[in-house]
Structure formats: C-alpha cells, structure tokens
Amino acid sequence: MTTQQGYQAMELCALNVLAQIKEKIGFDNLLGINHIDAYYQAAPDWDESPQVVNGASDLFLKILEEKGQHSRAIFGVHDLPSNFCVGLTVTCTLHN
C-alpha cells in the first residue's frame, strides 16, 4: 500500500466516524472533536505516518471547520484486527 492509499484509507475511517456522529448524536450536538488516536500497520523502515493520518485530520477540518480542530497521537503497530492497514479512535465534546 502506498502513502496515498493510506491517506485514502484514513480518510475513509474519518468518514465512518462522521457517519456515526451524524447518526448517533447529530452534528448540532457536537461542540468539537478533541483528539484522535490513529493506528497504522507498516514496515519498520517506513515513516510517512503523519501524511497518512492527514487523511483523517484534513477531512475533519474540511467538513467540521473549527469543530474539526483536534490534537492527535499516531501509533505504528505490528498488526490490526482483520489485517486492516489503519484504524482511528476519536474523542468528541458534546453539548449538555
């Protein structure tokens, strides 16, 4: 998988997160995304993970604008469930 394909895979993860936010809580109830934990599976000598994770970060900012600003942590792992190449966990703040 190329770095660009990884970017697209991470973008797809972000789209799935946005779909869950829309379905479960609604965008009107979202104050913002606080933090993302991004996981990627890669060879030990590869280090373009920030470019891959930008797939999620860029999409959150594009769709949510200011509400999409977040901190992030990036974790290289040996493997992911079902041999996925990337994974994403998102923490949000909601209106009371």
N, C-alpha and C positions, 0 to 999 in steps of 0.2 A: 504494500500500500504506500502511496506517495504522501508527502506532506499535504498536498492539496486535497487528496482524497480523505485524509484525516481531518482536515478543516471542514470538509463537507459532512463527514460523519458526526463531528462535534456540533455542527450547525443543526443536524437532524435531531440530536439529543436535545438541543435547546428548543427546537420546535415542539418536541414532545412535552417538555416542561411547560411551555406556554399553553399548549392544549390542555394540560392538566389544571393549570391555574384558571384558565377560562371556564372549564367545566366544573371544577370543584369549588372555587371561591369567587370567581368573576374578577375582571380587571378593575372594576370600580372599587373593590375591597382591598386592592393591593396598594400599599404605600411604596413598596420598592423591593428590589432584590438586594439582599445584604451581602451574600457570599456564595461562591461556587467552589466546590471541590471537583476537580477534573482528573480523571484517571485515563491513562493511555498505556497500551501494550506495545512495546518496541524493543528492538535490538539494543544491547548495552552501549554500542558506539554511536547511536543516533541521538541528537539533542536539538530537535526543532519543535519541541513540545509547546513552547509559547505560541508559535504560529498556528498549531493545530487548535489549541484552546481558544484562540481568537475567533474561531468559527462560532462558538457559543457567545463569547463576550460581544462580538460585533453585532450579532443578531439581537441580543437583549437590548443593546443601545439603540439599534435601528427601530425596533418595534416599540419599546417602552420609553425611549428617550431618557429623561432624567431618572425615572423609576428603574431603569435598567443598569444604572451605575452600581458597581459591586467590587468587592475585593475577591481574590481568588487564590487557591492553592492548587498546585499541579503535582500529581504523583505518577511516576513511572512504575509500572507493576509487571511482574513476570507473566501473569495471565489474568483474564477477566472471565466471568461466567459466560458460558456458551461461546467462548473464544471471541467475544466482542473485541473490537480494536480500541474503543473508547467508552467511557462512562461519565456520568455527570450527576452530582448532588447539588441541590440549590436550597438556600435558606432565604425566606422572604419575611417581610414585615407586613402585617395586615392592619386595616382599620379596626378599631374596637367594636 
